[in-house]
């Protein structure tokens, strides 16, 4: 039989190390109240951009209307920023001054 070289190279077997992965920080997307953006449009944005059902959308819209601020969703930074921009772009296209901000949870 042929003598094959040691595939392992005589090294030690690698074991799974104790790597601790941190969960990404989460960020809130906040909707701000204004006097021009319609309630129906805010509900639409919550359903279309933030994938909320109708009941949740109405509840969040009323919170924004009554308290001046509401949380549309909580996501990792890149997703939160993208959703906030998408919501504001939709509003701008319809000439609404809807403001969405992102802040750390």
Secondary structure, 3 states (H helix, E strand, C coil): CCCCCCCCCCCCCCCCCCCCCCCCCEEEEEEECCCCCCHHHHHHHHHHCCCCCHHHHHHHHHHHHHHCEEEEEEEEHHHHHHHHHHHHHHHHHCCCCCEEEEEEC
